[in-house]
Amino acid sequence: MMMSNINNASMLRQQYKDDSNLDIRIKLHQKYSTNKYGYTNWMFDLYEFFDGCKVLELGCGNGSMWENRMEKLPAGTSLVLSDISEGMIEIVKEKFKDYSFVSTELIDIQDIPYPDNTFDIVIANSMLYHVPDLQKAISEVYRVLKPGGKFYATTTGVNGMQKYLYDRFQEFKPQLNAFSQPFPFNLQNGKEILGKSFSKVDKYEYEDSLEITETADLMNWIYSSLLMLRIDKNDLEGLDEFFENCKDERGVIKIPKEAGMFVSSK
């Protein structure tokens, strides 16, 4: 049976108790993305940091996007890296222990423990679709932002990798109904959702796709995915051979991606 809800809190904590699953998924995109500029580089091009800015990241994971970038932040920047996973916070705390302007905190986006008008910038990357009460979370972000502050939120679209995998699983074993559940916050509906709190919301899309040559790497991604947690591994016998047969004449599994960022201004 597949999980009924991707924003089940206990499952999220199980999925992200450490960064092993996250690391698998990041590495697949690093290895096989056709846009070699890099999604993280593109995100940092959009961020508008400035001297003395106060930044909060929600759902920071293992903090990989900040690696080799701390020295490039403007003078006087204050950065809070937060997550709901204690395991992730321990990883990030150790990783950035030498940076006095970085602090770490266990935070649920639905209840941010800071006063109104605290931060110039709030960041939430690929995590809003996990939040049980999304509108409450966004209202909390709005509350802690200073007037003129910006909320940067990345997400995926409904016609990217998830749809590709859903279609393939329908061919492989439709009764599994794998990857059928649409993300509740995506590129198609995000502007409308954010617009309930923010008067100005801009959307930016990142053009990319995957061209995978090693089927085992895709299998590792699938097994690591939150959407697969309640599928019996025995039901996946033969899946690697199925995807091996999905390769084109060049020996490539081609998978579309839809990814982008919403920039909301208070």
N, C-alpha and C positions, 0 to 999 in steps of 0.2 A: 504493500500500500504506500502511496505517496503522501507526504505531509500535506495537510489541508491548508496551511497558512505559512508563508515564508516569513511572517513577522511574529512567530511564536517565540517569546522571550527565552524560555528554557532551552529551546533548540539553538537559538543564536548563541547563548553562552556555551553550549556544548560545541558548536561549530567553531567558535573563536576563542576557545580556552587557551590556545596558543596560536602561533602564526603559521603552523605547518600547512593547513588547507589554503590559507590566504597566499602563502608563498608559492604554492603550486599554480594557482590561478594567475598570479602576477607573472610568473616566469613563462607561461604559455604565450601570453600576449607580448612579452619582451622578445621572445624567440621567433615568433611567427607573424607578427603584425607587418603588413605591407607598407604602412606609413612609418618610415624610419626616423622621422623627426622626433617621435615619442609623445605619448599622451601627457605625461607629466610635464615635459618641456612646454607643451601647448598650454596646459593649465597655468603654469607660472607666468606665461606671457599675458594671461588675462588678469591675474591677481594685481591689484594696485596697492602694494605696500608703500609706506612712507615713513620718514623719520618719526620715531616715538609712537608708532601705531601699536594698538593692543589687539592681538589676534587670538581667537579661540577656534581650534579644530575639534569637531565632534565626530566620533567614530574614526579615530586616527589609525586604528589597526596597529601594525608594527612600525609605523612612522617612516616607511621606506621612501615616501616622496620627499622627505626633508633631508635625506642623506646627501651630503656634498653641497647643500644649499644654505646651511645655517650662516656661513661666513658672508653670504651674499645678501642677507637681509639688511634693510636700512638701519642706521644707528638708532639705538634706543627702542628697538622693537621688543615687545613683550609677547611671548607665545605660550599659550596653554594647550597642551596636547591631551585629549581626553577620549575615553572609550568606556563601554559598559563592561568590558572584559578585564578582570584583574590580571590575567595572564598577559594581555597586550600591554597594559600599563607598566608591568614589571619590565617587559622587553624595551619599551620606549624610554623608561626611566634610566635604565642601564645604558642604552644606546647614546643618549644625549646628556649624560651626567656632567660632562665638562662644560656645558653651556649654561651660564648663570641666568640668562634671560628666558630659559625654557623651564616650564613647570609641567607636571603631569597630574591628572586627576581622574578619578572614577566618576563619570557623569552620564546620566540618562538624559537624552535630548528633550524628553517630555517634562523634565523638572530640573532646569539649569540653576545651580546654586549660586547665582550672582545677581547683584542688584540691577535695576533698570539702567539702561544707557551706559553699560560698562565697556563694550568692545567696539572698535572701529570696523573690524572684519570678523565674520564667522564663516567657517568652511565646513562643509559636509559632503564628503566624496563617496558616491556609490553606497549610500547607507539609508537614505530616506525611505526606500521601498521596504526596509525591515521594520519601520517604526509602527507600533500598533495604533496609536492615536496621532496620525500625521498632522492634523490641523492644530492640535495642542502643541506639538513639537515646533511647528513653524511659528506659532504665536509666541512661544518661549524664545525662539531665536530673535524675533522682531523686538521683543521686550528688552533683551540684553544688549541689542545694538544701539549705538549712539545715533542721534539724528544725523542723517547723511551717511550712515554706515552701510556696508554692503555684505550681502549673504551670497556666497559662492557654493553652488550645489551641482555636482555632476551626477549623471545617471545614464541609463541605456534606453534604447527605443524598442518598440514592440516588433520590429521587423528585422532584428539583428540575429545574434548568435542563438538566443533562446528559441526563436521561431524556427531557425534552421534545425536545431536539435529536436524540437517537438516534431517537425515533419519527418525527420529521419527515424525517430522512435516509433512514429506511427507506421512506418514501413517495417521496422524491425519487430516490434511487439506492441501493437496498439493498446492492448489491455493494461499496460503499465501506465499509460496516460502521462508519461514523463515530460517535464518542462511545459506543461499545458497552462500553468497558472500565470497569468500576466502580472508583471510587477505593478503594484498599485501607484507607484510614482515613476513616470517615464518621460521621455522626450515629447511624447504626443500630448500628455495631459498636465505636465509639470507647470506650464505657464499659468494655466487656469487655477491650479491648486495654490500656487504661490501668490497669485493675484488677489486672493481673498484676504491676504494680510499686507502685501506690498503693492504700492501704487505703480511702481515701475519694475518690470521684469523683462530682461533681454535673454534670448536664447542663442547659443553658439554651438555649432556642430563640428565634430572632428571626423574627417573623412578617413576611413580605415577599413581593413578586412584582415582575415587570417588566411595564410596559405601553409597548411600543416603537412610536413613530410613524414614525420614519425608518429604513427598511429598511437603508440604507447603514451605519448605526451597528452594526446586528447583524452585517452582513457583515464589517465591520472586526474585530469581536470574534471571529468565527469564524476569520478568517484569522490572527489573532494567537494563537490558542489552541495550547497545547502539543499537544493531541490531534490537531491538523490538520497537523503538521509533515511527515508523510510521505504526504500526499494530494496528487496531482498537481492543480495549479490548473486544468488543462484539463478535469478530470473534474467541475469545479464550474460549468461553463458553464450558465447558466440558473438558478443557485441564487437569485440576487437576485429574479428574477421569481417563482420558486416561493414564497419567503417573502413577497413582496408580496401574493400570493394567499392567504396565511395570515391576513391582517388581517381583523378582524371588521367589523361594519357601522359602527363608529366610526373605522375606519382604524387600529386598534391590533393589534399582535401581543402577545398575552398569554402570558407565560411564568411558570410557578410557580418559586418559590425555596424551598430548604430550607437554612437556615444556623443555626449555633449555636456554643456554646462549652462545652467541658469544663473544669471547675475541679477540679484534683486536689491534694490536700493530703498532705504528707509527715508 
